Amino acid sequence: MIGTGILKGMAVTARNFVGSYFEKERLITVQYPEERIPLPENYRNFPILIYDNDPEAGLRCVACKICEKECPPQCIYITKSDDKKPDYMGKPQFYPKVFDIDISVCMSCQICVEVCPFEAIKMDKDFELSKRERFDALLLRKEELSKSQRRPLRPNRHRSHRIRQQLPRPDRHPCRARRRLRVRRALPRARIID
């Protein structure tokens, strides 16, 4: 019969509509500022910098600029320091003098988290970032990005841990190999004319 699919769909909609008055689980609408739906565990929004104890000395980032090179929209800007500061363990380390992320360009792809060898970048669950200013407020500086390690690392970290074990040097990263292959393919080839 013609239209049975429409009738079945309307029956499901009517069942949910009537059932929402009797069962609280079927309610979809949430009164947002007062009530909040808990975010899923794997929710990610924008990258943040992780520090261990002190916001300046405990910053895990050593300004290796791997995340800046691998970022597809190029929204990360890092300037490496000229001198070394002691980190939280007392060893002298380079540090980022400037670390900015333009969140208006960031697409939350999590590539910067996967390629970071020091686990200095993680994705934050903070999604309420609306501001009145249009341009300057969407550029987050190092001080605004630095957050403490609040929760312990999950035992099954994403695949970047396995990539680092297989590929110890940053110049052997698979994305760079693919990029080199693309460049080689893009170069014009000499044709042999008979």
Helices and strands as residue ranges (DSSP letters): H 4-19, G 24-26, E 47-51, H 66-70, E 76-80, E 85-86, E 92-93, E 96-102, H 111-115, E 121-123, G 136-138, E 139-140, H 142-145, E 146-148, H 160-166, G 170-172, H 174-186
